[in-house]
Amino acid sequence: MTEGSGILDGRLLVVAFEGWNDAGEAASGAVRTLKELLDLYPIAEFESEDYFDYQFNRPQVAANDDGTRSLTWPNVTIFGPTAVAAQKSGAGLADDAEMSVGVVNNNNVYLLLGTEPSRGWRSFTAEILATVRETDITGIVMLGAMLADVPHTRPISVFVSSENALVRQELSIERSTYEGPVGILSVLGDAAERAGIPTLSIWASVPHYVHNAPSPKATLALVDKLEEIIDVVIPRGDLVGEAATWESGIDALASEDEDMSNYIEQLEQARDTVDSPEASGEAIAQEFEKYLRRGDEKPDAGSSGPAGDEPWRPKD
C-alpha cells in the first residue's frame, strides 16, 4: 500500500455491477468473493422501479427450504461492517463481532453489488453518494471487466486508472484515455469525483471467444490487484483451482478446433510481443494494429466496456 494516499487511508467502497461492465462475471465475482470473506451486512438497498427495466432484468422466483415461493427483484445493495449495520438497526454490537480479511483485520471495507440500472442513472447515483456520505466512506474502488482480443493462456491483463490527480501520483497509475459510450461505473465515478470523493478503477480483460461462461481467472486477477492496492490479505478459496479448470477446459475445446487454436496462437504472439522486454513502441503498435483492430469497436481497457454477445471467431 502506498503511504499517505487519501483513497487508501479511510473507508473504501468496492463496487461491481452485473451487466455491461462485467464480462465473464469477473467483477461481480470478485466482490462476491469479498462478501463471503467479510463480516458484512446490508446497510442500504436500491430496487426502485424508477431504475430497473423488468423486461430486461426480470425478477426471479425461487422456493425456500419450506417450499414457500417468493420473488427476488433486481436491486443494488451496499454492505457495511457489523458496527454500521447495528447502528442503522439500533441493535447492540456483539462482543465477538469483528471484521477480517485473511490475517489482516480491516473494518474499513464496504461493498456495493447489484444489477446495473436501466434508467434514472443521475438519481440513482445521487442516492448512492448520499449513502457514501452518510457512512463516511472516503474513497471508491470500481471493478470492471471487458471483452478483449487477449489469449486465455496468458496472465489476465489488468488496467488500473484514476481520474483523480492525487491518486494517480501516489499510486503511480495512469488516467484512462478512452472516449465513447460508458456504463454506470463511469457515471458513478464522475459524480463521486465532482463530490470530492476520490475514485480508482480496476479493469480486467476477458478473452472474447469465451464470453458465454464466467471467467474465474479474470476474477482472480481482479482479486490479486485489489489485494495489492488496498494492502489486505484475501484468501483465494477455490478461485485458483477454478481458474486452472477454466483454462484447461478452453485448451480442450481449442485442441478440437483448428481455427480456434490458430486464432489463439495469433493472440499469444501479439501478447508475447507486447510483453517482450526488447519490444519497441513501434513494434507494439504494429502488433496491436494487426491483432486488436477489428471491424467492431471495443472500448479501451480503462473504460466501461460491454460484456458483449459476439462469437469467438475472428472476422475476415
Contacts in CASP RR format, 6 or more apart in sequence:
PFRMAT RR
TARGET T0000
AUTHOR 0000-0000-0000
METHOD contacts of the structure
MODEL  1
MTEGSGILDGRLLVVAFEGWNDAGEAASGAVRTLKELLDLYPIAEFESED
YFDYQFNRPQVAANDDGTRSLTWPNVTIFGPTAVAAQKSGAGLADDAEMS
VGVVNNNNVYLLLGTEPSRGWRSFTAEILATVRETDITGIVMLGAMLADV
PHTRPISVFVSSENALVRQELSIERSTYEGPVGILSVLGDAAERAGIPTL
SIWASVPHYVHNAPSPKATLALVDKLEEIIDVVIPRGDLVGEAATWESGI
DALASEDEDMSNYIEQLEQARDTVDSPEASGEAIAQEFEKYLRRGDEKPD
AGSSGPAGDEPWRPKD
1 8 0 8 1.000
1 229 0 8 1.000
1 230 0 8 1.000
1 231 0 8 1.000
2 8 0 8 1.000
2 170 0 8 1.000
2 171 0 8 1.000
2 172 0 8 1.000
4 170 0 8 1.000
5 166 0 8 1.000
5 167 0 8 1.000
5 170 0 8 1.000
5 171 0 8 1.000
6 138 0 8 1.000
6 139 0 8 1.000
6 166 0 8 1.000
6 167 0 8 1.000
6 170 0 8 1.000
6 198 0 8 1.000
7 138 0 8 1.000
7 139 0 8 1.000
7 141 0 8 1.000
7 162 0 8 1.000
7 164 0 8 1.000
7 167 0 8 1.000
7 198 0 8 1.000
7 199 0 8 1.000
7 200 0 8 1.000
8 229 0 8 1.000
8 230 0 8 1.000
8 231 0 8 1.000
9 138 0 8 1.000
10 108 0 8 1.000
10 138 0 8 1.000
10 139 0 8 1.000
11 108 0 8 1.000
11 109 0 8 1.000
11 110 0 8 1.000
11 135 0 8 1.000
11 136 0 8 1.000
11 137 0 8 1.000
11 138 0 8 1.000
11 139 0 8 1.000
12 108 0 8 1.000
12 109 0 8 1.000
12 110 0 8 1.000
12 137 0 8 1.000
12 138 0 8 1.000
12 139 0 8 1.000
12 140 0 8 1.000
12 141 0 8 1.000
12 230 0 8 1.000
13 78 0 8 1.000
13 110 0 8 1.000
13 111 0 8 1.000
13 112 0 8 1.000
13 132 0 8 1.000
13 137 0 8 1.000
13 139 0 8 1.000
13 140 0 8 1.000
13 141 0 8 1.000
14 31 0 8 1.000
14 34 0 8 1.000
14 109 0 8 1.000
14 110 0 8 1.000
14 111 0 8 1.000
14 112 0 8 1.000
14 141 0 8 1.000
14 143 0 8 1.000
14 226 0 8 1.000
15 31 0 8 1.000
15 111 0 8 1.000
15 112 0 8 1.000
15 113 0 8 1.000
15 140 0 8 1.000
15 141 0 8 1.000
15 142 0 8 1.000
15 143 0 8 1.000
15 185 0 8 1.000
15 188 0 8 1.000
16 22 0 8 1.000
16 27 0 8 1.000
16 28 0 8 1.000
16 29 0 8 1.000
16 30 0 8 1.000
16 31 0 8 1.000
16 112 0 8 1.000
16 113 0 8 1.000
16 114 0 8 1.000
16 142 0 8 1.000
16 143 0 8 1.000
16 144 0 8 1.000
17 27 0 8 1.000
17 28 0 8 1.000
17 76 0 8 1.000
17 113 0 8 1.000
17 114 0 8 1.000
17 115 0 8 1.000
17 116 0 8 1.000
17 184 0 8 1.000
17 185 0 8 1.000
18 25 0 8 1.000
18 28 0 8 1.000
18 113 0 8 1.000
18 114 0 8 1.000
18 115 0 8 1.000
18 116 0 8 1.000
19 115 0 8 1.000
19 116 0 8 1.000
19 307 0 8 1.000
20 116 0 8 1.000
20 183 0 8 1.000
20 184 0 8 1.000
20 304 0 8 1.000
20 305 0 8 1.000
20 306 0 8 1.000
20 307 0 8 1.000
21 27 0 8 1.000
21 116 0 8 1.000
21 144 0 8 1.000
21 145 0 8 1.000
21 146 0 8 1.000
21 183 0 8 1.000
21 184 0 8 1.000
21 185 0 8 1.000
21 304 0 8 1.000
21 305 0 8 1.000
21 307 0 8 1.000
22 28 0 8 1.000
22 116 0 8 1.000
22 144 0 8 1.000
22 145 0 8 1.000
22 307 0 8 1.000
23 144 0 8 1.000
23 145 0 8 1.000
23 146 0 8 1.000
23 147 0 8 1.000
23 204 0 8 1.000
23 206 0 8 1.000
23 211 0 8 1.000
23 215 0 8 1.000
23 218 0 8 1.000
23 305 0 8 1.000
23 306 0 8 1.000
23 307 0 8 1.000
23 308 0 8 1.000
24 145 0 8 1.000
24 206 0 8 1.000
24 211 0 8 1.000
24 213 0 8 1.000
24 214 0 8 1.000
24 215 0 8 1.000
24 218 0 8 1.000
24 307 0 8 1.000
25 145 0 8 1.000
25 214 0 8 1.000
25 215 0 8 1.000
25 219 0 8 1.000
26 143 0 8 1.000
26 144 0 8 1.000
26 145 0 8 1.000
26 204 0 8 1.000
26 206 0 8 1.000
26 214 0 8 1.000
26 215 0 8 1.000
26 218 0 8 1.000
26 219 0 8 1.000
26 221 0 8 1.000
26 222 0 8 1.000
27 143 0 8 1.000
27 144 0 8 1.000
27 145 0 8 1.000
27 204 0 8 1.000
27 219 0 8 1.000
27 222 0 8 1.000
28 113 0 8 1.000
28 114 0 8 1.000
29 214 0 8 1.000
29 219 0 8 1.000
30 143 0 8 1.000
30 219 0 8 1.000
30 222 0 8 1.000
30 223 0 8 1.000
30 226 0 8 1.000
31 111 0 8 1.000
31 112 0 8 1.000
31 113 0 8 1.000
31 143 0 8 1.000
32 113 0 8 1.000
33 219 0 8 1.000
33 223 0 8 1.000
33 234 0 8 1.000
33 239 0 8 1.000
34 101 0 8 1.000
34 109 0 8 1.000
34 111 0 8 1.000
34 223 0 8 1.000
34 234 0 8 1.000
35 79 0 8 1.000
35 111 0 8 1.000
35 113 0 8 1.000
37 101 0 8 1.000
37 102 0 8 1.000
37 234 0 8 1.000
37 235 0 8 1.000
38 79 0 8 1.000
38 81 0 8 1.000
38 99 0 8 1.000
38 100 0 8 1.000
38 101 0 8 1.000
38 109 0 8 1.000
38 111 0 8 1.000
39 81 0 8 1.000
39 82 0 8 1.000
39 97 0 8 1.000
39 98 0 8 1.000
39 99 0 8 1.000
39 100 0 8 1.000
40 79 0 8 1.000
40 80 0 8 1.000
40 81 0 8 1.000
40 82 0 8 1.000
40 85 0 8 1.000
40 99 0 8 1.000
40 110 0 8 1.000
40 111 0 8 1.000
41 79 0 8 1.000
41 80 0 8 1.000
41 81 0 8 1.000
41 82 0 8 1.000
41 84 0 8 1.000
41 85 0 8 1.000
42 77 0 8 1.000
42 78 0 8 1.000
42 79 0 8 1.000
42 80 0 8 1.000
42 85 0 8 1.000
43 78 0 8 1.000
43 79 0 8 1.000
43 80 0 8 1.000
43 84 0 8 1.000
43 85 0 8 1.000
43 88 0 8 1.000
43 110 0 8 1.000
43 131 0 8 1.000
43 135 0 8 1.000
44 77 0 8 1.000
44 78 0 8 1.000
44 131 0 8 1.000
45 75 0 8 1.000
45 76 0 8 1.000
45 77 0 8 1.000
45 78 0 8 1.000
46 75 0 8 1.000
46 76 0 8 1.000
46 77 0 8 1.000
46 124 0 8 1.000
46 127 0 8 1.000
46 128 0 8 1.000
47 73 0 8 1.000
47 74 0 8 1.000
47 75 0 8 1.000
47 76 0 8 1.000
50 119 0 8 1.000
50 120 0 8 1.000
50 123 0 8 1.000
51 117 0 8 1.000
51 118 0 8 1.000
51 119 0 8 1.000
51 120 0 8 1.000
51 123 0 8 1.000
51 124 0 8 1.000
52 73 0 8 1.000
52 74 0 8 1.000
52 75 0 8 1.000
52 115 0 8 1.000
52 117 0 8 1.000
52 118 0 8 1.000
52 119 0 8 1.000
53 118 0 8 1.000
53 119 0 8 1.000
54 73 0 8 1.000
54 74 0 8 1.000
56 118 0 8 1.000
57 74 0 8 1.000
57 115 0 8 1.000
57 118 0 8 1.000
58 74 0 8 1.000
59 71 0 8 1.000
59 72 0 8 1.000
59 73 0 8 1.000
59 74 0 8 1.000
60 71 0 8 1.000
60 72 0 8 1.000
61 69 0 8 1.000
61 70 0 8 1.000
61 71 0 8 1.000
61 72 0 8 1.000
62 69 0 8 1.000
62 70 0 8 1.000
62 72 0 8 1.000
63 69 0 8 1.000
63 70 0 8 1.000
64 70 0 8 1.000
74 114 0 8 1.000
74 115 0 8 1.000
75 114 0 8 1.000
75 115 0 8 1.000
76 112 0 8 1.000
76 113 0 8 1.000
76 114 0 8 1.000
76 115 0 8 1.000
76 117 0 8 1.000
76 124 0 8 1.000
76 128 0 8 1.000
77 112 0 8 1.000
77 113 0 8 1.000
77 114 0 8 1.000
78 110 0 8 1.000
78 111 0 8 1.000
78 112 0 8 1.000
78 128 0 8 1.000
78 131 0 8 1.000
78 135 0 8 1.000
79 110 0 8 1.000
79 111 0 8 1.000
79 112 0 8 1.000
79 113 0 8 1.000
80 110 0 8 1.000
80 111 0 8 1.000
80 135 0 8 1.000
81 99 0 8 1.000
81 107 0 8 1.000
81 108 0 8 1.000
81 109 0 8 1.000
81 110 0 8 1.000
82 93 0 8 1.000
82 94 0 8 1.000
82 97 0 8 1.000
82 98 0 8 1.000
82 99 0 8 1.000
83 93 0 8 1.000
83 97 0 8 1.000
83 107 0 8 1.000
84 135 0 8 1.000
86 92 0 8 1.000
86 93 0 8 1.000
86 97 0 8 1.000
98 105 0 8 1.000
98 107 0 8 1.000
99 105 0 8 1.000
99 106 0 8 1.000
99 107 0 8 1.000
99 109 0 8 1.000
100 106 0 8 1.000
101 109 0 8 1.000
101 232 0 8 1.000
101 233 0 8 1.000
101 234 0 8 1.000
102 232 0 8 1.000
102 233 0 8 1.000
102 234 0 8 1.000
102 235 0 8 1.000
103 233 0 8 1.000
104 231 0 8 1.000
104 232 0 8 1.000
104 233 0 8 1.000
106 232 0 8 1.000
109 230 0 8 1.000
109 232 0 8 1.000
110 135 0 8 1.000
110 137 0 8 1.000
112 128 0 8 1.000
116 183 0 8 1.000
116 184 0 8 1.000
117 124 0 8 1.000
117 184 0 8 1.000
121 184 0 8 1.000
121 187 0 8 1.000
122 187 0 8 1.000
122 191 0 8 1.000
124 184 0 8 1.000
125 184 0 8 1.000
125 187 0 8 1.000
125 188 0 8 1.000
125 191 0 8 1.000
126 191 0 8 1.000
128 188 0 8 1.000
129 191 0 8 1.000
129 192 0 8 1.000
129 195 0 8 1.000
129 197 0 8 1.000
132 140 0 8 1.000
132 192 0 8 1.000
132 197 0 8 1.000
133 195 0 8 1.000
137 197 0 8 1.000
138 197 0 8 1.000
138 198 0 8 1.000
139 192 0 8 1.000
139 197 0 8 1.000
139 198 0 8 1.000
139 199 0 8 1.000
139 200 0 8 1.000
140 188 0 8 1.000
140 189 0 8 1.000
140 192 0 8 1.000
140 197 0 8 1.000
140 198 0 8 1.000
140 199 0 8 1.000
140 200 0 8 1.000
141 199 0 8 1.000
141 200 0 8 1.000
141 201 0 8 1.000
141 202 0 8 1.000
141 226 0 8 1.000
141 229 0 8 1.000
141 230 0 8 1.000
142 185 0 8 1.000
142 188 0 8 1.000
142 189 0 8 1.000
142 199 0 8 1.000
142 200 0 8 1.000
142 201 0 8 1.000
142 202 0 8 1.000
143 202 0 8 1.000
143 203 0 8 1.000
143 222 0 8 1.000
143 226 0 8 1.000
144 185 0 8 1.000
144 201 0 8 1.000
144 202 0 8 1.000
144 203 0 8 1.000
144 204 0 8 1.000
144 222 0 8 1.000
144 304 0 8 1.000
145 203 0 8 1.000
145 204 0 8 1.000
145 205 0 8 1.000
145 206 0 8 1.000
145 215 0 8 1.000
145 218 0 8 1.000
145 222 0 8 1.000
145 307 0 8 1.000
146 203 0 8 1.000
146 204 0 8 1.000
146 205 0 8 1.000
146 206 0 8 1.000
146 298 0 8 1.000
146 299 0 8 1.000
146 301 0 8 1.000
146 303 0 8 1.000
146 305 0 8 1.000
146 306 0 8 1.000
146 307 0 8 1.000
147 205 0 8 1.000
147 206 0 8 1.000
147 207 0 8 1.000
147 208 0 8 1.000
147 211 0 8 1.000
147 298 0 8 1.000
147 305 0 8 1.000
147 306 0 8 1.000
147 307 0 8 1.000
147 308 0 8 1.000
147 310 0 8 1.000
148 157 0 8 1.000
148 205 0 8 1.000
148 206 0 8 1.000
148 207 0 8 1.000
148 208 0 8 1.000
148 292 0 8 1.000
148 298 0 8 1.000
148 301 0 8 1.000
149 208 0 8 1.000
149 267 0 8 1.000
149 270 0 8 1.000
149 291 0 8 1.000
149 292 0 8 1.000
149 294 0 8 1.000
149 298 0 8 1.000
150 156 0 8 1.000
150 157 0 8 1.000
150 205 0 8 1.000
150 206 0 8 1.000
150 207 0 8 1.000
150 267 0 8 1.000
150 271 0 8 1.000
151 207 0 8 1.000
151 264 0 8 1.000
151 267 0 8 1.000
151 268 0 8 1.000
151 271 0 8 1.000
152 207 0 8 1.000
152 210 0 8 1.000
152 217 0 8 1.000
152 246 0 8 1.000
152 247 0 8 1.000
152 250 0 8 1.000
152 264 0 8 1.000
153 247 0 8 1.000
153 251 0 8 1.000
153 264 0 8 1.000
153 268 0 8 1.000
154 268 0 8 1.000
154 271 0 8 1.000
154 272 0 8 1.000
154 275 0 8 1.000
155 221 0 8 1.000
156 204 0 8 1.000
156 205 0 8 1.000
156 206 0 8 1.000
156 217 0 8 1.000
156 218 0 8 1.000
156 220 0 8 1.000
156 221 0 8 1.000
157 204 0 8 1.000
157 205 0 8 1.000
157 301 0 8 1.000
158 202 0 8 1.000
158 203 0 8 1.000
158 204 0 8 1.000
158 205 0 8 1.000
158 221 0 8 1.000
158 222 0 8 1.000
158 224 0 8 1.000
158 225 0 8 1.000
159 176 0 8 1.000
159 202 0 8 1.000
159 203 0 8 1.000
159 205 0 8 1.000
159 301 0 8 1.000
159 302 0 8 1.000
160 171 0 8 1.000
160 173 0 8 1.000
160 174 0 8 1.000
160 200 0 8 1.000
160 201 0 8 1.000
160 202 0 8 1.000
160 203 0 8 1.000
160 225 0 8 1.000
160 229 0 8 1.000
161 168 0 8 1.000
161 173 0 8 1.000
161 174 0 8 1.000
161 175 0 8 1.000
161 176 0 8 1.000
161 200 0 8 1.000
161 201 0 8 1.000
161 203 0 8 1.000
161 302 0 8 1.000
162 168 0 8 1.000
162 171 0 8 1.000
162 173 0 8 1.000
162 175 0 8 1.000
162 198 0 8 1.000
162 199 0 8 1.000
162 200 0 8 1.000
162 201 0 8 1.000
163 175 0 8 1.000
163 176 0 8 1.000
163 189 0 8 1.000
163 190 0 8 1.000
163 193 0 8 1.000
163 199 0 8 1.000
164 193 0 8 1.000
164 198 0 8 1.000
164 199 0 8 1.000
164 200 0 8 1.000
166 198 0 8 1.000
167 173 0 8 1.000
167 198 0 8 1.000
167 199 0 8 1.000
167 200 0 8 1.000
168 174 0 8 1.000
168 175 0 8 1.000
171 200 0 8 1.000
171 229 0 8 1.000
173 200 0 8 1.000
176 201 0 8 1.000
176 300 0 8 1.000
176 302 0 8 1.000
176 303 0 8 1.000
177 300 0 8 1.000
178 299 0 8 1.000
178 300 0 8 1.000
178 302 0 8 1.000
178 303 0 8 1.000
180 299 0 8 1.000
180 303 0 8 1.000
181 299 0 8 1.000
181 304 0 8 1.000
181 305 0 8 1.000
181 306 0 8 1.000
182 303 0 8 1.000
182 304 0 8 1.000
182 305 0 8 1.000
183 304 0 8 1.000
183 305 0 8 1.000
184 304 0 8 1.000
185 201 0 8 1.000
185 304 0 8 1.000
186 303 0 8 1.000
186 304 0 8 1.000
189 199 0 8 1.000
192 198 0 8 1.000
192 199 0 8 1.000
193 199 0 8 1.000
200 229 0 8 1.000
201 302 0 8 1.000
202 222 0 8 1.000
202 225 0 8 1.000
202 226 0 8 1.000
202 229 0 8 1.000
203 301 0 8 1.000
203 302 0 8 1.000
203 303 0 8 1.000
204 218 0 8 1.000
204 219 0 8 1.000
204 221 0 8 1.000
204 222 0 8 1.000
205 218 0 8 1.000
205 301 0 8 1.000
206 215 0 8 1.000
206 218 0 8 1.000
207 215 0 8 1.000
207 250 0 8 1.000
207 267 0 8 1.000
208 298 0 8 1.000
208 310 0 8 1.000
208 312 0 8 1.000
209 260 0 8 1.000
209 263 0 8 1.000
209 264 0 8 1.000
209 311 0 8 1.000
209 312 0 8 1.000
209 313 0 8 1.000
210 250 0 8 1.000
210 312 0 8 1.000
211 307 0 8 1.000
211 308 0 8 1.000
211 309 0 8 1.000
211 310 0 8 1.000
211 312 0 8 1.000
213 246 0 8 1.000
215 246 0 8 1.000
216 239 0 8 1.000
216 241 0 8 1.000
216 242 0 8 1.000
216 243 0 8 1.000
216 245 0 8 1.000
216 246 0 8 1.000
217 243 0 8 1.000
217 246 0 8 1.000
217 247 0 8 1.000
219 239 0 8 1.000
219 243 0 8 1.000
220 236 0 8 1.000
220 239 0 8 1.000
220 240 0 8 1.000
220 243 0 8 1.000
223 234 0 8 1.000
223 236 0 8 1.000
223 239 0 8 1.000
226 234 0 8 1.000
227 233 0 8 1.000
227 234 0 8 1.000
253 260 0 8 1.000
254 260 0 8 1.000
254 261 0 8 1.000
254 264 0 8 1.000
255 261 0 8 1.000
259 313 0 8 1.000
260 312 0 8 1.000
260 313 0 8 1.000
263 312 0 8 1.000
263 313 0 8 1.000
263 314 0 8 1.000
266 291 0 8 1.000
266 314 0 8 1.000
267 291 0 8 1.000
269 287 0 8 1.000
270 287 0 8 1.000
270 288 0 8 1.000
270 290 0 8 1.000
270 291 0 8 1.000
270 292 0 8 1.000
273 279 0 8 1.000
273 283 0 8 1.000
273 284 0 8 1.000
273 287 0 8 1.000
274 284 0 8 1.000
274 287 0 8 1.000
274 288 0 8 1.000
294 314 0 8 1.000
294 315 0 8 1.000
295 315 0 8 1.000
296 310 0 8 1.000
296 315 0 8 1.000
298 305 0 8 1.000
299 305 0 8 1.000
299 306 0 8 1.000
END
